[in-house]
Each structure stands twice: as C-alpha cells, then as structure tokens.
Amino acid sequence: MLESIQKYKSALGFIVKFFVTYAILTYVYSLYLSNFDGEPDGITRIVAHQTESIINTFGYTANVVVHESEPTMKLLVHGNYVGRIVEGCNSISVLILFITFVIAFTGNLKNTVLFILIGSALVYLANLVRIVILGIGLYRFPEQEYLLHQIVFPTIIYGMVFLLWMFWVQKFSKK
C-alpha cells in the first residue's frame, strides 16, 4: 500500500490540494453570498453596472435595475429587457475553479500569485466583455438567445480558462 501511495504521490497531492482549496474558496464565497438574502450581491451589482457603462460607450442606451422579484439585475438596452445578470454571471465561480486548479498544480509562490492575479483579471475582463456582447447581441438578435447564451459565450469563457490552465501547466507548474 505504501508503495502505491509513493507511486501516485503527485496525483494524490494534486487531488488533495484541489479539493481542499475548492472547498475553502467555495465556503468563503458562500459566506459572502449569505449576506445578500433576496437581493443581488455586491459583485453582481458591480458587474451589472460595468456592463451598463460599457454598452453605453458603444452608443447603445443601457440600464440595469434590481429585479423586483428575484436577486438579479435586469439589463435593458434601449428600454428593451434583454436579460438578467444573475450571481452566476459575475465570474466568481469560474475564478474559484481557475484559482483552485492553479494552486493544485503547484508552481513557485511568486509565479503562482502573479499568475492567479493576472489570470483572474483576464477572466474577469473576458466575462465582462462576454456579458456586454451578449447584451447587445440579445438586443439585436433576440432569436439567437439559445446559441449566444448557452453555446457561444460559455465556450469562450471556459475555453479561455482552459488555455490559461494549459499555459500554467506547460510554463510554470512543477511537474
């Protein structure tokens, strides 16, 4: 048995680090969310208002308002309701997964911290751009909602995270 543990030590280390880190970050995030009973959390509000500002800079008239019956933000473009910005749209769950993977595939501390900070900023910005383009896309092409929301944009955000992970493993992690 000890022989098997030694043989698979790096794989077991990855699994333990991954699940422990994921559990801790998810727990901390759930504690944060518990402060916003029945209303949108602060990060979701920030993402919604940043989305509104960016859409407005592209010449559209966007507004975000708190949904009257659920903890989401309604996105309106030229007065037309195009969708809700929910807690899942704020990128935190994706960032938790991204950070967990980077920590589980250990690198030196300086590279790990820098990669988490830069990668998290890139993921956050990509998510913001995703919501902006999705909002404009749903205004202009409402019949394409399923394709845009369920296929194109999740593929882009998760594809970016996957590429960042691959870059991390190839360039910085201790193999």
N, C-alpha and C positions, 0 to 999 in steps of 0.2 A: 504494500500500500504506500509506504514512504517513497518507494521507487517511482510509483505512478505520480505522486504529488510533485516530486522533483522534476519528472519528465514534463509535466504540464504546468510548471510553476508560473511561467509568464502568462499563459492563458488564464489560469486561475486568478492571478493578480489583476489582470485586466477586468475580469468579470466582477471581482470583489470591489475594485475601485469604481467601476461603472455603476453598480447597483447602490453602493453606499453614497456616492456623490449624487446620483439621481434622486435617491430618497431624501437626502438632506436638502437639496435645492428645491425639490417639489414641495417638501414640507414647509420650508421658509416662504415659498410663493403662496401656498395655501393659507398660511397665517396672514400674509399681506392681504389676500383677497377677502378674508373673513372680516376685514374692517369696512367692507363696502356692501353691506346687506341690502339688496334690492336696488342698487344704483350702480352705474358704471364705475369701475376702479379708476384711479388716477392715471395710470399708464395708458389705458384705453382712451381716456379723455384727451391726453396729450397727443396720442397718435391720430385721433379724430380731428383735433384742431390743426395739427400739422398738415394732415391731408387736405383739409379745407383751405388752408393758406396756399398750398402748392397748386391745387386745382385752380384757385383764383388767379394765380400768377400766369396760368396758361390761357387766361381770357374767358374762363367759364365763371359763372356765379355759383359758388358752392356755399352751403351752410350745413353745419352739424348741430343737432339739438338732441337733448336727452330724450330717449323714447319714453312716452308717458306710461307704458305698462310693463316694461321689462328693463333689465340693467344693461342697456345698449345705447349706442349713439346712432341716430338716424342721419344718413347722408343724403342731402338734396343737391341736385345740380340743376340750375335754372328753375328752381322751385319744384322740380320733379323728384319724388322719392326714388332713389336708385338702390338703396340697400342699408343694411345695418352694420355698424362696426361693433363687433362683439369682443369680449375678453380674448377669445382665441385669435383675433386679428392683430393683437398688439405685439406679437413675435416673442413674447417671453417664454412660452412653452417650447418653441423652436430653439431659442437661445439656451434654455436649460439642457436640452438634448445635445446641442453643439458643444457647450462647455463641458458636459459630462464626458463626452467622447474624447475631447482633447486631454482632459485630466486623466482619464483611464489609459490613454496611450501616452504614457509619461515622456516628457522631454525635460530639459533643464528648466529651472524655475523662471529665469529671465525670459526665455523663449516662450514658455507656457503662458506666462502672464501677458506678454506682448501679443501673442497670437490670439489669446482669448479676447483682449481688449479690441484689437484691430478687426478680428473676425466678427465679433459681436456688433461692432459699429457697422461693418459691411452688411451683415444680415439684417440689422435694424433698418438701415437705409434702403436695402433692396425690398424689404417688406413694405416700407412706406411708399416707395415707387410703385410697387405691386398694387397697393390699395388705390393710389391716385389713378393709375392707368385703368384699373378695374372700375373705379367710379365713373371715369369718363367713358370707358367702353360700354358700361351698362346704360349710361345716358344715351349714347349714340346707337348702340346695337343691343337693345334690351332682349331681343330674341336669341341672342348668343349667351345668355346668362350661364347656362349649364357648362358650356365649353370654356368660357372665360373663368368662372369661379371654381369649377370642380376639376378642370384638367390643365389648362394653360398655366395659370398662376401658381397653383401648388407645385407643379412640375418645376417651375422656375425657382421658387424659394428653396424647395428641398434639393433640387439639383445643385444650387449654389452651395448649400451646406455640405452636400456630399463632396463636391470639388474641393472645398476648404479642408474637409477631413482628409481627403486623399493627399493634398498638398502637405498637410501636417504630418501624416504618417511617413511620406516619402522624404521630407526635408528636415524635420525637427524631432520626431519622437525617437526614443531609444528603442531600437528594435530588438 
